[in-house]
Amino acid sequence: MISTTTTAPTPESAARPVFTARELCLTAVMTALVFLATFVPRIPIPLGYAHLGDAVIFLLALSIGRRDALIAACLGSALSDVLGGFLIWAVPTLIIKFVMADIVWRIAGRGAAGTIRTALAFLASSVWMSFAYTAFGAALYASVAAGLASTPGLLMEGLVNTIAALAVLPALQKFVKR
């Protein structure tokens, strides 16, 4: 005879949810913040647009959990591409922004990094972004020249976002510590 009795799981053996309600809400709000900073101040450059969304991504990578920051970075940015008419860029953006946030987190997000290390993390992330969008642009449009056309604008975008994030970071750190 087969026994069909089961015992109720104990609190210690119950599986932890993938996201707690707090984490889910925080990630959703941060995704919306990345989207808004990416979507609203759009400045046209070849093959796309420049924005301030990367500054938000940089700050998130330093302020919230790694997983939440990576999800907010890639989903908020890709959503901006989809709703902004750049659907072809949504998948590359998912990849690029995920890696951008991870670069910042790995270099400066694990602890109290100094200003120089933080600035280097932002710049390294921006160089990755410029390289990756240039490569994806060359592949999507089957033209290295087309991909390279966006590089100066992307590098400038990375520099502007680095400066903006560094300017806001001291105030954010005071707020987060409370």
Secondary structure, 3 states (H helix, E strand, C coil): CCCCCCCCCCCCCCCCCCCCHHHHHHHHHHHHHHHHHHHCCCEEECCEEECCHHHHHHHHHHHCCHHHHHHHHHHHHHHHHHHCCCHHHHHHHHHHHHHHHHHHHHHHHCCCCCHHHHHHHHHHHHHHHHHHHHHHHHHHCCCHHHHHHCHHHHHHHHHHHHHHHHHHHHHHHHHHHC
